[in-house]
Amino acid sequence: MPEYNSGDRVRIDIPDETDPNHDQYHGEHGTIVDLLEDDDDTLSGERQESIIFRIQLDEGEKIDVRQHVVRPPIEK
């Protein structure tokens, strides 16, 4: 999995159409403004699951997401 840092431009990828955030955030682009950590890795055993990306979307809203939904941007 690629690693992302604060300042990186990214895209939100939520392929599961039943996910409650799919319609609102799937395909949105933004910039990582902060990296946070919690203890979710104790449940999964995967360190990357403890990392939360705070992303400021192009429209201005800030959201917190886990690494598995962060992808490189699609540039036009």
N, CA, C, O and CB atoms as a CASP TS submission, in Angstrom:
PFRMAT TS
TARGET T0000
AUTHOR 0000-0000-0000
METHOD Language model
MODEL 1
PARENT N/A
ATOM      1  N   MET     1       0.836  -1.180   0.000  1.00  0.00           N
ATOM      2  CA  MET     1       0.000   0.000   0.000  1.00  0.00           C
ATOM      3  C   MET     1       0.877   1.239   0.000  1.00  0.00           C
ATOM      4  O   MET     1       1.891   1.282   0.697  1.00  0.00           O
ATOM      5  CB  MET     1      -0.949   0.000   1.207  1.00  0.00           C
ATOM      6  N   PRO     2       0.502   2.239  -0.769  1.00  0.00           N
ATOM      7  CA  PRO     2       1.295   3.464  -0.753  1.00  0.00           C
ATOM      8  C   PRO     2       1.167   4.185   0.583  1.00  0.00           C
ATOM      9  O   PRO     2       0.155   4.072   1.275  1.00  0.00           O
ATOM     10  CB  PRO     2       0.869   4.388  -1.891  1.00  0.00           C
ATOM     11  N   GLU     3       2.198   4.916   0.923  1.00  0.00           N
ATOM     12  CA  GLU     3       2.143   5.714   2.142  1.00  0.00           C
ATOM     13  C   GLU     3       1.844   7.150   1.767  1.00  0.00           C
ATOM     14  O   GLU     3       2.336   7.659   0.760  1.00  0.00           O
ATOM     15  CB  GLU     3       3.467   5.614   2.945  1.00  0.00           C
ATOM     16  N   TYR     4       1.051   7.782   2.572  1.00  0.00           N
ATOM     17  CA  TYR     4       0.669   9.166   2.326  1.00  0.00           C
ATOM     18  C   TYR     4       1.096  10.016   3.513  1.00  0.00           C
ATOM     19  O   TYR     4       1.202   9.529   4.638  1.00  0.00           O
ATOM     20  CB  TYR     4      -0.857   9.289   2.078  1.00  0.00           C
ATOM     21  N   ASN     5       1.335  11.274   3.248  1.00  0.00           N
ATOM     22  CA  ASN     5       1.763  12.215   4.274  1.00  0.00           C
ATOM     23  C   ASN     5       0.924  13.477   4.224  1.00  0.00           C
ATOM     24  O   ASN     5       0.198  13.724   3.261  1.00  0.00           O
ATOM     25  CB  ASN     5       3.243  12.557   4.109  1.00  0.00           C
ATOM     26  N   SER     6       1.035  14.257   5.259  1.00  0.00           N
ATOM     27  CA  SER     6       0.363  15.544   5.303  1.00  0.00           C
ATOM     28  C   SER     6       0.791  16.370   4.095  1.00  0.00           C
ATOM     29  O   SER     6       1.979  16.454   3.782  1.00  0.00           O
ATOM     30  CB  SER     6       0.677  16.291   6.626  1.00  0.00           C
ATOM     31  N   GLY     7      -0.178  16.976   3.421  1.00  0.00           N
ATOM     32  CA  GLY     7       0.088  17.782   2.242  1.00  0.00           C
ATOM     33  C   GLY     7      -0.149  17.042   0.936  1.00  0.00           C
ATOM     34  O   GLY     7      -0.223  17.663  -0.124  1.00  0.00           O
ATOM     35  N   ASP     8      -0.271  15.703   1.002  1.00  0.00           N
ATOM     36  CA  ASP     8      -0.500  14.922  -0.215  1.00  0.00           C
ATOM     37  C   ASP     8      -1.941  15.081  -0.703  1.00  0.00           C
ATOM     38  O   ASP     8      -2.886  15.106   0.085  1.00  0.00           O
ATOM     39  CB  ASP     8      -0.186  13.438   0.035  1.00  0.00           C
ATOM     40  N   ARG     9      -2.075  15.187  -2.002  1.00  0.00           N
ATOM     41  CA  ARG     9      -3.398  15.229  -2.634  1.00  0.00           C
ATOM     42  C   ARG     9      -3.848  13.786  -2.851  1.00  0.00           C
ATOM     43  O   ARG     9      -3.080  12.957  -3.338  1.00  0.00           O
ATOM     44  CB  ARG     9      -3.370  16.034  -3.999  1.00  0.00           C
ATOM     45  N   VAL    10      -5.104  13.489  -2.486  1.00  0.00           N
ATOM     46  CA  VAL    10      -5.623  12.126  -2.547  1.00  0.00           C
ATOM     47  C   VAL    10      -7.072  12.104  -3.033  1.00  0.00           C
ATOM     48  O   VAL    10      -7.722  13.139  -3.174  1.00  0.00           O
ATOM     49  CB  VAL    10      -5.520  11.460  -1.175  1.00  0.00           C
ATOM     50  N   ARG    11      -7.549  10.887  -3.282  1.00  0.00           N
ATOM     51  CA  ARG    11      -8.933  10.648  -3.696  1.00  0.00           C
ATOM     52  C   ARG    11      -9.532   9.645  -2.719  1.00  0.00           C
ATOM     53  O   ARG    11      -8.840   8.742  -2.249  1.00  0.00           O
ATOM     54  CB  ARG    11      -9.018  10.123  -5.185  1.00  0.00           C
ATOM     55  N   ILE    12     -10.813   9.802  -2.415  1.00  0.00           N
ATOM     56  CA  ILE    12     -11.536   8.871  -1.561  1.00  0.00           C
ATOM     57  C   ILE    12     -12.156   7.798  -2.454  1.00  0.00           C
ATOM     58  O   ILE    12     -12.846   8.109  -3.425  1.00  0.00           O
ATOM     59  CB  ILE    12     -12.630   9.608  -0.708  1.00  0.00           C
ATOM     60  N   ASP    13     -11.905   6.533  -2.115  1.00  0.00           N
ATOM     61  CA  ASP    13     -12.422   5.419  -2.898  1.00  0.00           C
ATOM     62  C   ASP    13     -13.202   4.480  -1.976  1.00  0.00           C
ATOM     63  O   ASP    13     -12.611   3.707  -1.223  1.00  0.00           O
ATOM     64  CB  ASP    13     -11.267   4.659  -3.617  1.00  0.00           C
ATOM     65  N   ILE    14     -14.530   4.555  -2.042  1.00  0.00           N
ATOM     66  CA  ILE    14     -15.405   3.694  -1.251  1.00  0.00           C
ATOM     67  C   ILE    14     -16.243   2.885  -2.232  1.00  0.00           C
ATOM     68  O   ILE    14     -17.354   3.290  -2.574  1.00  0.00           O
ATOM     69  CB  ILE    14     -16.314   4.530  -0.263  1.00  0.00           C
ATOM     70  N   PRO    15     -15.721   1.733  -2.694  1.00  0.00           N
ATOM     71  CA  PRO    15     -16.416   0.977  -3.733  1.00  0.00           C
ATOM     72  C   PRO    15     -17.714   0.313  -3.272  1.00  0.00           C
ATOM     73  O   PRO    15     -18.580   0.015  -4.094  1.00  0.00           O
ATOM     74  CB  PRO    15     -15.504  -0.065  -4.270  1.00  0.00           C
ATOM     75  N   ASP    16     -17.857   0.078  -1.971  1.00  0.00           N
ATOM     76  CA  ASP    16     -19.052  -0.582  -1.444  1.00  0.00           C
ATOM     77  C   ASP    16     -20.229   0.392  -1.457  1.00  0.00           C
ATOM     78  O   ASP    16     -20.296   1.305  -0.633  1.00  0.00           O
ATOM     79  CB  ASP    16     -18.800  -1.113  -0.007  1.00  0.00           C
ATOM     80  N   GLU    17     -21.146   0.195  -2.383  1.00  0.00           N
ATOM     81  CA  GLU    17     -22.281   1.106  -2.525  1.00  0.00           C
ATOM     82  C   GLU    17     -23.235   1.061  -1.338  1.00  0.00           C
ATOM     83  O   GLU    17     -24.081   1.944  -1.201  1.00  0.00           O
ATOM     84  CB  GLU    17     -23.036   0.785  -3.784  1.00  0.00           C
ATOM     85  N   THR    18     -23.118   0.049  -0.475  1.00  0.00           N
ATOM     86  CA  THR    18     -23.970  -0.016   0.716  1.00  0.00           C
ATOM     87  C   THR    18     -23.354   0.738   1.890  1.00  0.00           C
ATOM     88  O   THR    18     -24.008   0.921   2.917  1.00  0.00           O
ATOM     89  CB  THR    18     -24.221  -1.470   1.110  1.00  0.00           C
ATOM     90  N   ASP    19     -22.110   1.174   1.751  1.00  0.00           N
ATOM     91  CA  ASP    19     -21.453   1.961   2.795  1.00  0.00           C
ATOM     92  C   ASP    19     -22.198   3.284   2.925  1.00  0.00           C
ATOM     93  O   ASP    19     -22.448   3.944   1.916  1.00  0.00           O
ATOM     94  CB  ASP    19     -19.932   2.195   2.470  1.00  0.00           C
ATOM     95  N   PRO    20     -22.557   3.686   4.141  1.00  0.00           N
ATOM     96  CA  PRO    20     -23.321   4.926   4.307  1.00  0.00           C
ATOM     97  C   PRO    20     -22.604   6.185   3.808  1.00  0.00           C
ATOM     98  O   PRO    20     -23.254   7.201   3.563  1.00  0.00           O
ATOM     99  CB  PRO    20     -23.659   5.102   5.750  1.00  0.00           C
ATOM    100  N   ASN    21     -21.282   6.134   3.656  1.00  0.00           N
ATOM    101  CA  ASN    21     -20.525   7.287   3.167  1.00  0.00           C
ATOM    102  C   ASN    21     -20.258   7.254   1.669  1.00  0.00           C
ATOM    103  O   ASN    21     -19.690   8.200   1.124  1.00  0.00           O
ATOM    104  CB  ASN    21     -19.222   7.376   3.894  1.00  0.00           C
ATOM    105  N   HIS    22     -20.657   6.185   0.998  1.00  0.00           N
ATOM    106  CA  HIS    22     -20.361   6.032  -0.424  1.00  0.00           C
ATOM    107  C   HIS    22     -20.890   7.198  -1.259  1.00  0.00           C
ATOM    108  O   HIS    22     -20.124   7.844  -1.974  1.00  0.00           O
ATOM    109  CB  HIS    22     -20.947   4.732  -0.934  1.00  0.00           C
ATOM    110  N   ASP    23     -22.172   7.466  -1.175  1.00  0.00           N
ATOM    111  CA  ASP    23     -22.775   8.491  -2.030  1.00  0.00           C
ATOM    112  C   ASP    23     -22.181   9.878  -1.787  1.00  0.00           C
ATOM    113  O   ASP    23     -22.021  10.667  -2.718  1.00  0.00           O
ATOM    114  CB  ASP    23     -24.274   8.534  -1.804  1.00  0.00           C
ATOM    115  N   GLN    24     -21.862  10.159  -0.542  1.00  0.00           N
ATOM    116  CA  GLN    24     -21.376  11.494  -0.208  1.00  0.00           C
ATOM    117  C   GLN    24     -19.901  11.703  -0.536  1.00  0.00           C
ATOM    118  O   GLN    24     -19.511  12.797  -0.944  1.00  0.00           O
ATOM    119  CB  GLN    24     -21.601  11.760   1.247  1.00  0.00           C
ATOM    120  N   TYR    25     -19.064  10.658  -0.362  1.00  0.00           N
ATOM    121  CA  TYR    25     -17.616  10.871  -0.453  1.00  0.00           C
ATOM    122  C   TYR    25     -16.889  10.104  -1.554  1.00  0.00           C
ATOM    123  O   TYR    25     -15.775  10.488  -1.913  1.00  0.00           O
ATOM    124  CB  TYR    25     -17.010  10.515   0.826  1.00  0.00           C
ATOM    125  N   HIS    26     -17.463   9.050  -2.098  1.00  0.00           N
ATOM    126  CA  HIS    26     -16.756   8.260  -3.114  1.00  0.00           C
ATOM    127  C   HIS    26     -16.372   9.131  -4.312  1.00  0.00           C
ATOM    128  O   HIS    26     -17.214   9.804  -4.906  1.00  0.00           O
ATOM    129  CB  HIS    26     -17.630   7.074  -3.579  1.00  0.00           C
ATOM    130  N   GLY    27     -15.081   9.104  -4.650  1.00  0.00           N
ATOM    131  CA  GLY    27     -14.588   9.870  -5.789  1.00  0.00           C
ATOM    132  C   GLY    27     -14.183  11.295  -5.472  1.00  0.00           C
ATOM    133  O   GLY    27     -13.656  11.993  -6.338  1.00  0.00           O
ATOM    134  N   GLU    28     -14.418  11.741  -4.247  1.00  0.00           N
ATOM    135  CA  GLU    28     -14.037  13.107  -3.863  1.00  0.00           C
ATOM    136  C   GLU    28     -12.519  13.208  -3.732  1.00  0.00           C
ATOM    137  O   GLU    28     -11.852  12.236  -3.379  1.00  0.00           O
ATOM    138  CB  GLU    28     -14.722  13.517  -2.530  1.00  0.00           C
ATOM    139  N   HIS    29     -11.989  14.378  -4.016  1.00  0.00           N
ATOM    140  CA  HIS    29     -10.560  14.651  -3.909  1.00  0.00           C
ATOM    141  C   HIS    29     -10.319  15.673  -2.802  1.00  0.00           C
ATOM    142  O   HIS    29     -11.190  16.482  -2.482  1.00  0.00           O
ATOM    143  CB  HIS    29      -9.991  15.161  -5.260  1.00  0.00           C
ATOM    144  N   GLY    30      -9.123  15.618  -2.228  1.00  0.00           N
ATOM    145  CA  GLY    30      -8.755  16.575  -1.204  1.00  0.00           C
ATOM    146  C   GLY    30      -7.284  16.450  -0.858  1.00  0.00           C
ATOM    147  O   GLY    30      -6.519  15.777  -1.550  1.00  0.00           O
ATOM    148  N   THR    31      -6.903  17.108   0.220  1.00  0.00           N
ATOM    149  CA  THR    31      -5.521  17.142   0.676  1.00  0.00           C
ATOM    150  C   THR    31      -5.452  16.664   2.118  1.00  0.00           C
ATOM    151  O   THR    31      -6.267  17.065   2.948  1.00  0.00           O
ATOM    152  CB  THR    31      -4.928  18.562   0.542  1.00  0.00           C
ATOM    153  N   ILE    32      -4.485  15.812   2.415  1.00  0.00           N
ATOM    154  CA  ILE    32      -4.292  15.356   3.785  1.00  0.00           C
ATOM    155  C   ILE    32      -3.757  16.523   4.604  1.00  0.00           C
ATOM    156  O   ILE    32      -2.730  17.113   4.268  1.00  0.00           O
ATOM    157  CB  ILE    32      -3.322  14.131   3.847  1.00  0.00           C
ATOM    158  N   VAL    33      -4.469  16.851   5.687  1.00  0.00           N
ATOM    159  CA  VAL    33      -4.043  17.964   6.529  1.00  0.00           C
ATOM    160  C   VAL    33      -3.500  17.501   7.878  1.00  0.00           C
ATOM    161  O   VAL    33      -2.863  18.276   8.591  1.00  0.00           O
ATOM    162  CB  VAL    33      -5.198  18.915   6.745  1.00  0.00           C
ATOM    163  N   ASP    34      -3.750  16.233   8.231  1.00  0.00           N
ATOM    164  CA  ASP    34      -3.251  15.732   9.513  1.00  0.00           C
ATOM    165  C   ASP    34      -3.298  14.209   9.507  1.00  0.00           C
ATOM    166  O   ASP    34      -4.121  13.601   8.822  1.00  0.00           O
ATOM    167  CB  ASP    34      -4.083  16.304  10.700  1.00  0.00           C
ATOM    168  N   LEU    35      -2.403  13.605  10.278  1.00  0.00           N
ATOM    169  CA  LEU    35      -2.395  12.163  10.491  1.00  0.00           C
ATOM    170  C   LEU    35      -2.649  11.929  11.970  1.00  0.00           C
ATOM    171  O   LEU    35      -1.962  12.487  12.826  1.00  0.00           O
ATOM    172  CB  LEU    35      -1.040  11.509  10.027  1.00  0.00           C
ATOM    173  N   LEU    36      -3.635  11.104  12.260  1.00  0.00           N
ATOM    174  CA  LEU    36      -4.006  10.800  13.638  1.00  0.00           C
ATOM    175  C   LEU    36      -3.817   9.308  13.862  1.00  0.00           C
ATOM    176  O   LEU    36      -3.696   8.546  12.902  1.00  0.00           O
ATOM    177  CB  LEU    36      -5.478  11.234  13.943  1.00  0.00           C
ATOM    178  N   GLU    37      -3.789   8.883  15.125  1.00  0.00           N
ATOM    179  CA  GLU    37      -3.675   7.470  15.427  1.00  0.00           C
ATOM    180  C   GLU    37      -4.634   7.097  16.532  1.00  0.00           C
ATOM    181  O   GLU    37      -4.892   7.878  17.447  1.00  0.00           O
ATOM    182  CB  GLU    37      -2.247   7.112  15.815  1.00  0.00           C
ATOM    183  N   ASP    38      -5.164   5.876  16.431  1.00  0.00           N
ATOM    184  CA  ASP    38      -5.950   5.320  17.526  1.00  0.00           C
ATOM    185  C   ASP    38      -5.444   3.912  17.784  1.00  0.00           C
ATOM    186  O   ASP    38      -4.382   3.538  17.287  1.00  0.00           O
ATOM    187  CB  ASP    38      -7.483   5.324  17.200  1.00  0.00           C
ATOM    188  N   ASP    39      -6.180   3.134  18.546  1.00  0.00           N
ATOM    189  CA  ASP    39      -5.716   1.791  18.890  1.00  0.00           C
ATOM    190  C   ASP    39      -6.430   0.706  18.092  1.00  0.00           C
ATOM    191  O   ASP    39      -6.520  -0.433  18.550  1.00  0.00           O
ATOM    192  CB  ASP    39      -5.908   1.542  20.369  1.00  0.00           C
ATOM    193  N   ASP    40      -6.939   1.038  16.907  1.00  0.00           N
ATOM    194  CA  ASP    40      -7.660   0.052  16.106  1.00  0.00           C
ATOM    195  C   ASP    40      -6.777  -1.108  15.683  1.00  0.00           C
ATOM    196  O   ASP    40      -7.291  -2.185  15.380  1.00  0.00           O
ATOM    197  CB  ASP    40      -8.248   0.708  14.885  1.00  0.00           C
ATOM    198  N   ASP    41      -5.455  -0.921  15.652  1.00  0.00           N
ATOM    199  CA  ASP    41      -4.570  -2.015  15.259  1.00  0.00           C
ATOM    200  C   ASP    41      -4.587  -3.163  16.257  1.00  0.00           C
ATOM    201  O   ASP    41      -4.192  -4.277  15.916  1.00  0.00           O
ATOM    202  CB  ASP    41      -3.158  -1.504  15.100  1.00  0.00           C
ATOM    203  N   THR    42      -5.039  -2.912  17.489  1.00  0.00           N
ATOM    204  CA  THR    42      -5.125  -3.998  18.460  1.00  0.00           C
ATOM    205  C   THR    42      -6.220  -4.983  18.071  1.00  0.00           C
ATOM    206  O   THR    42      -6.169  -6.149  18.461  1.00  0.00           O
ATOM    207  CB  THR    42      -5.386  -3.443  19.866  1.00  0.00           C
ATOM    208  N   LEU    43      -7.202  -4.530  17.311  1.00  0.00           N
ATOM    209  CA  LEU    43      -8.266  -5.410  16.846  1.00  0.00           C
ATOM    210  C   LEU    43      -7.863  -6.157  15.581  1.00  0.00           C
ATOM    211  O   LEU    43      -8.141  -7.349  15.448  1.00  0.00           O
ATOM    212  CB  LEU    43      -9.535  -4.614  16.597  1.00  0.00           C
ATOM    213  N   SER    44      -7.214  -5.466  14.655  1.00  0.00           N
ATOM    214  CA  SER    44      -6.903  -6.062  13.355  1.00  0.00           C
ATOM    215  C   SER    44      -5.484  -6.615  13.267  1.00  0.00           C
ATOM    216  O   SER    44      -5.207  -7.481  12.437  1.00  0.00           O
ATOM    217  CB  SER    44      -7.106  -5.041  12.272  1.00  0.00           C
ATOM    218  N   GLY    45      -4.585  -6.122  14.113  1.00  0.00           N
ATOM    219  CA  GLY    45      -3.188  -6.525  14.016  1.00  0.00           C
ATOM    220  C   GLY    45      -2.420  -5.798  12.931  1.00  0.00           C
ATOM    221  O   GLY    45      -1.230  -6.053  12.746  1.00  0.00           O
ATOM    222  N   GLU    46      -3.062  -4.909  12.219  1.00  0.00           N
ATOM    223  CA  GLU    46      -2.439  -4.169  11.128  1.00  0.00           C
ATOM    224  C   GLU    46      -2.221  -2.722  11.560  1.00  0.00           C
ATOM    225  O   GLU    46      -3.181  -2.009  11.852  1.00  0.00           O
ATOM    226  CB  GLU    46      -3.310  -4.234   9.845  1.00  0.00           C
ATOM    227  N   ARG    47      -0.955  -2.285  11.601  1.00  0.00           N
ATOM    228  CA  ARG    47      -0.655  -0.928  12.052  1.00  0.00           C
ATOM    229  C   ARG    47      -1.359   0.126  11.211  1.00  0.00           C
ATOM    230  O   ARG    47      -1.824   1.131  11.748  1.00  0.00           O
ATOM    231  CB  ARG    47       0.839  -0.688  12.021  1.00  0.00           C
ATOM    232  N   GLN    48      -1.447  -0.092   9.874  1.00  0.00           N
ATOM    233  CA  GLN    48      -2.053   0.927   9.029  1.00  0.00           C
ATOM    234  C   GLN    48      -3.514   1.176   9.386  1.00  0.00           C
ATOM    235  O   GLN    48      -4.055   2.231   9.054  1.00  0.00           O
ATOM    236  CB  GLN    48      -1.941   0.525   7.575  1.00  0.00           C
ATOM    237  N   GLU    49      -4.162   0.225  10.056  1.00  0.00           N
ATOM    238  CA  GLU    49      -5.547   0.443  10.450  1.00  0.00           C
ATOM    239  C   GLU    49      -5.654   1.377  11.654  1.00  0.00           C
ATOM    240  O   GLU    49      -6.751   1.834  11.979  1.00  0.00           O
ATOM    241  CB  GLU    49      -6.215  -0.884  10.763  1.00  0.00           C
ATOM    242  N   SER    50      -4.540   1.668  12.319  1.00  0.00           N
ATOM    243  CA  SER    50      -4.581   2.607  13.440  1.00  0.00           C
ATOM    244  C   SER    50      -4.370   4.046  12.971  1.00  0.00           C
ATOM    245  O   SER    50      -4.519   4.984  13.754  1.00  0.00           O
ATOM    246  CB  SER    50      -3.522   2.237  14.481  1.00  0.00           C
ATOM    247  N   ILE    51      -4.023   4.219  11.688  1.00  0.00           N
ATOM    248  CA  ILE    51      -3.768   5.555  11.156  1.00  0.00           C
ATOM    249  C   ILE    51      -5.051   6.121  10.555  1.00  0.00           C
ATOM    250  O   ILE    51      -5.721   5.471   9.752  1.00  0.00           O
ATOM    251  CB  ILE    51      -2.636   5.521  10.096  1.00  0.00           C
ATOM    252  N   ILE    52      -5.372   7.331  10.957  1.00  0.00           N
ATOM    253  CA  ILE    52      -6.540   8.035  10.437  1.00  0.00           C
ATOM    254  C   ILE    52      -6.035   9.271   9.703  1.00  0.00           C
ATOM    255  O   ILE    52      -5.232  10.041  10.230  1.00  0.00           O
ATOM    256  CB  ILE    52      -7.550   8.419  11.586  1.00  0.00           C
ATOM    257  N   PHE    53      -6.518   9.443   8.490  1.00  0.00           N
ATOM    258  CA  PHE    53      -6.142  10.598   7.687  1.00  0.00           C
ATOM    259  C   PHE    53      -7.237  11.654   7.800  1.00  0.00           C
ATOM    260  O   PHE    53      -8.403  11.383   7.512  1.00  0.00           O
ATOM    261  CB  PHE    53      -5.906  10.196   6.201  1.00  0.00           C
ATOM    262  N   ARG    54      -6.860  12.841   8.216  1.00  0.00           N
ATOM    263  CA  ARG    54      -7.797  13.970   8.188  1.00  0.00           C
ATOM    264  C   ARG    54      -7.588  14.652   6.842  1.00  0.00           C
ATOM    265  O   ARG    54      -6.506  15.161   6.549  1.00  0.00           O
ATOM    266  CB  ARG    54      -7.569  14.979   9.409  1.00  0.00           C
ATOM    267  N   ILE    55      -8.636  14.655   6.035  1.00  0.00           N
ATOM    268  CA  ILE    55      -8.547  15.172   4.674  1.00  0.00           C
ATOM    269  C   ILE    55      -9.473  16.365   4.521  1.00  0.00           C
ATOM    270  O   ILE    55     -10.648  16.311   4.884  1.00  0.00           O
ATOM    271  CB  ILE    55      -8.897  14.079   3.644  1.00  0.00           C
ATOM    272  N   GLN    56      -8.927  17.440   3.979  1.00  0.00           N
ATOM    273  CA  GLN    56      -9.756  18.583   3.624  1.00  0.00           C
ATOM    274  C   GLN    56     -10.142  18.408   2.169  1.00  0.00           C
ATOM    275  O   GLN    56      -9.305  18.495   1.271  1.00  0.00           O
ATOM    276  CB  GLN    56      -9.014  19.951   3.867  1.00  0.00           C
ATOM    277  N   LEU    57     -11.428  18.159   1.954  1.00  0.00           N
ATOM    278  CA  LEU    57     -11.926  17.961   0.602  1.00  0.00           C
ATOM    279  C   LEU    57     -11.865  19.263  -0.181  1.00  0.00           C
ATOM    280  O   LEU    57     -11.814  20.345   0.406  1.00  0.00           O
ATOM    281  CB  LEU    57     -13.358  17.419   0.628  1.00  0.00           C
ATOM    282  N   ASP    58     -11.870  19.161  -1.497  1.00  0.00           N
ATOM    283  CA  ASP    58     -11.807  20.347  -2.354  1.00  0.00           C
ATOM    284  C   ASP    58     -12.935  21.323  -2.052  1.00  0.00           C
ATOM    285  O   ASP    58     -12.783  22.530  -2.243  1.00  0.00           O
ATOM    286  CB  ASP    58     -11.858  19.940  -3.819  1.00  0.00           C
ATOM    287  N   GLU    59     -14.062  20.810  -1.582  1.00  0.00           N
ATOM    288  CA  GLU    59     -15.210  21.673  -1.266  1.00  0.00           C
ATOM    289  C   GLU    59     -15.073  22.348   0.101  1.00  0.00           C
ATOM    290  O   GLU    59     -15.910  23.174   0.467  1.00  0.00           O
ATOM    291  CB  GLU    59     -16.498  20.859  -1.305  1.00  0.00           C
ATOM    292  N   GLY    60     -14.010  21.999   0.868  1.00  0.00           N
ATOM    293  CA  GLY    60     -13.750  22.657   2.141  1.00  0.00           C
ATOM    294  C   GLY    60     -14.023  21.819   3.372  1.00  0.00           C
ATOM    295  O   GLY    60     -13.464  22.096   4.434  1.00  0.00           O
ATOM    296  N   GLU    61     -14.867  20.802   3.264  1.00  0.00           N
ATOM    297  CA  GLU    61     -15.199  19.955   4.408  1.00  0.00           C
ATOM    298  C   GLU    61     -13.989  19.108   4.806  1.00  0.00           C
ATOM    299  O   GLU    61     -13.232  18.654   3.947  1.00  0.00           O
ATOM    300  CB  GLU    61     -16.412  19.049   4.082  1.00  0.00           C
ATOM    301  N   LYS    62     -13.811  18.897   6.119  1.00  0.00           N
ATOM    302  CA  LYS    62     -12.759  18.006   6.605  1.00  0.00           C
ATOM    303  C   LYS    62     -13.407  16.701   7.071  1.00  0.00           C
ATOM    304  O   LYS    62     -14.408  16.704   7.787  1.00  0.00           O
ATOM    305  CB  LYS    62     -11.938  18.675   7.767  1.00  0.00           C
ATOM    306  N   ILE    63     -12.802  15.579   6.642  1.00  0.00           N
ATOM    307  CA  ILE    63     -13.290  14.272   7.051  1.00  0.00           C
ATOM    308  C   ILE    63     -12.122  13.430   7.537  1.00  0.00           C
ATOM    309  O   ILE    63     -10.979  13.656   7.141  1.00  0.00           O
ATOM    310  CB  ILE    63     -14.030  13.567   5.891  1.00  0.00           C
ATOM    311  N   ASP    64     -12.410  12.463   8.392  1.00  0.00           N
ATOM    312  CA  ASP    64     -11.412  11.522   8.885  1.00  0.00           C
ATOM    313  C   ASP    64     -11.705  10.157   8.274  1.00  0.00           C
ATOM    314  O   ASP    64     -12.825   9.655   8.365  1.00  0.00           O
ATOM    315  CB  ASP    64     -11.413  11.454  10.448  1.00  0.00           C
ATOM    316  N   VAL    65     -10.680   9.554   7.646  1.00  0.00           N
ATOM    317  CA  VAL    65     -10.842   8.250   7.011  1.00  0.00           C
ATOM    318  C   VAL    65      -9.628   7.379   7.288  1.00  0.00           C
ATOM    319  O   VAL    65      -8.553   7.874   7.627  1.00  0.00           O
ATOM    320  CB  VAL    65     -11.059   8.403   5.495  1.00  0.00           C
ATOM    321  N   ARG    66      -9.816   6.088   7.139  1.00  0.00           N
ATOM    322  CA  ARG    66      -8.720   5.128   7.298  1.00  0.00           C
ATOM    323  C   ARG    66      -8.026   4.921   5.951  1.00  0.00           C
ATOM    324  O   ARG    66      -8.571   5.251   4.897  1.00  0.00           O
ATOM    325  CB  ARG    66      -9.246   3.769   7.860  1.00  0.00           C
ATOM    326  N   GLN    67      -6.825   4.374   6.010  1.00  0.00           N
ATOM    327  CA  GLN    67      -5.972   4.222   4.835  1.00  0.00           C
ATOM    328  C   GLN    67      -6.622   3.408   3.728  1.00  0.00           C
ATOM    329  O   GLN    67      -6.361   3.668   2.553  1.00  0.00           O
ATOM    330  CB  GLN    67      -4.677   3.581   5.229  1.00  0.00           C
ATOM    331  N   HIS    68      -7.454   2.438   4.057  1.00  0.00           N
ATOM    332  CA  HIS    68      -7.993   1.556   3.011  1.00  0.00           C
ATOM    333  C   HIS    68      -8.922   2.257   2.026  1.00  0.00           C
ATOM    334  O   HIS    68      -9.273   1.665   1.006  1.00  0.00           O
ATOM    335  CB  HIS    68      -8.730   0.419   3.646  1.00  0.00           C
ATOM    336  N   VAL    69      -9.335   3.499   2.294  1.00  0.00           N
ATOM    337  CA  VAL    69     -10.167   4.233   1.333  1.00  0.00           C
ATOM    338  C   VAL    69      -9.433   5.377   0.651  1.00  0.00           C
ATOM    339  O   VAL    69     -10.035   6.126  -0.119  1.00  0.00           O
ATOM    340  CB  VAL    69     -11.385   4.774   2.024  1.00  0.00           C
ATOM    341  N   VAL    70      -8.132   5.523   0.924  1.00  0.00           N
ATOM    342  CA  VAL    70      -7.329   6.604   0.356  1.00  0.00           C
ATOM    343  C   VAL    70      -6.571   6.081  -0.861  1.00  0.00           C
ATOM    344  O   VAL    70      -5.901   5.051  -0.793  1.00  0.00           O
ATOM    345  CB  VAL    70      -6.343   7.182   1.414  1.00  0.00           C
ATOM    346  N   ARG    71      -6.686   6.803  -1.971  1.00  0.00           N
ATOM    347  CA  ARG    71      -6.025   6.428  -3.226  1.00  0.00           C
ATOM    348  C   ARG    71      -5.340   7.656  -3.831  1.00  0.00           C
ATOM    349  O   ARG    71      -5.620   8.788  -3.437  1.00  0.00           O
ATOM    350  CB  ARG    71      -7.049   5.818  -4.235  1.00  0.00           C
ATOM    351  N   PRO    72      -4.449   7.424  -4.781  1.00  0.00           N
ATOM    352  CA  PRO    72      -3.869   8.570  -5.505  1.00  0.00           C
ATOM    353  C   PRO    72      -4.960   9.324  -6.256  1.00  0.00           C
ATOM    354  O   PRO    72      -5.960   8.732  -6.660  1.00  0.00           O
ATOM    355  CB  PRO    72      -2.766   8.099  -6.493  1.00  0.00           C
ATOM    356  N   PRO    73      -4.774  10.607  -6.440  1.00  0.00           N
ATOM    357  CA  PRO    73      -5.805  11.402  -7.135  1.00  0.00           C
ATOM    358  C   PRO    73      -5.892  11.051  -8.611  1.00  0.00           C
ATOM    359  O   PRO    73      -4.936  10.559  -9.209  1.00  0.00           O
ATOM    360  CB  PRO    73      -5.519  12.895  -6.983  1.00  0.00           C
ATOM    361  N   ILE    74      -7.041  11.312  -9.173  1.00  0.00           N
ATOM    362  CA  ILE    74      -7.216  11.239 -10.631  1.00  0.00           C
ATOM    363  C   ILE    74      -7.114  12.656 -11.127  1.00  0.00           C
ATOM    364  O   ILE    74      -8.002  13.473 -10.884  1.00  0.00           O
ATOM    365  CB  ILE    74      -8.594  10.570 -11.051  1.00  0.00           C
ATOM    366  N   GLU    75      -6.052  12.946 -11.812  1.00  0.00           N
ATOM    367  CA  GLU    75      -5.845  14.309 -12.326  1.00  0.00           C
ATOM    368  C   GLU    75      -6.484  14.445 -13.694  1.00  0.00           C
ATOM    369  O   GLU    75      -6.396  13.546 -14.531  1.00  0.00           O
ATOM    370  CB  GLU    75      -4.336  14.653 -12.402  1.00  0.00           C
ATOM    371  N   LYS    76      -7.121  15.571 -13.908  1.00  0.00           N
ATOM    372  CA  LYS    76      -7.804  15.829 -15.195  1.00  0.00           C
ATOM    373  C   LYS    76      -6.877  16.522 -16.137  1.00  0.00           C
ATOM    374  O   LYS    76      -7.258  16.825 -17.268  1.00  0.00           O
ATOM    375  CB  LYS    76      -9.071  16.672 -15.002  1.00  0.00           C
TER
END
